[in-house]
Amino acid sequence: MVAFGTEPSGAGTSSSRSVKGETDISSCNVVGSNIFNSLRARGNLAASQYRDRRQRLQG
């Protein structure tokens, strides 16, 4: 679900570069988008846990 927003542009870039024979760029794009998506998911999780803890302490 996290990757849904970033996947179409990454897939377009990777496929167009692969057709042109630039496989290094396409593989780096895949790896980079996976790293970005996992860090983004962890950040969202940490923010939601922080919010939940703060609400429990206040109320």
N, C-alpha and C positions, 0 to 999 in steps of 0.2 A: 504494500500500500504506500509506503514511503517513496518508493522508486517510481511510482506512477507519474508524478509531475516532471521528473527529470528524464525519464526513459525515452520519450519520443524524439527529443533533440539529440540525445546520445546515440540512439539507434540510427537516426538519419546521418549523422556525422560519420559513424563507424562504417555504415554500408557504402556511403559515397567514397570514403577513403579506400575501402577495400576494393571497390571497382577500379579505382585509379591505380591500384597496386601499392598503396602506401599502408602496408599492414602494421608497421610500427606505430603509426599514429592511431589507428583503430584499436589496437590492443591496449595502448596507454589510455585511451579514452574509456574503455571498458573498466580497466582497473581503477582509474581515477574516479569514475562515477560510483563504483562500488564502495570505495573508501569514503567518499562524500556522503553517500546515503547511509552508511552505517554510523558515521559520526553524527549525522543529523538526527538519526533515530535515537542514539544515546543521549544527545542533548535534549530532545523532546521528553524523553523518559525522566531525565534528571530534573528538568523544570517542573514536570507534573508531580514528581515525588516531593520536591521542595514546597510546592504550593499546598499539597495535601498535609504535610507536616506542619506548615505554618498555620493552616486552618484548624488543625487539632489542638495546637498550643493556644490559640486565641479563643477558641470556643469550647 
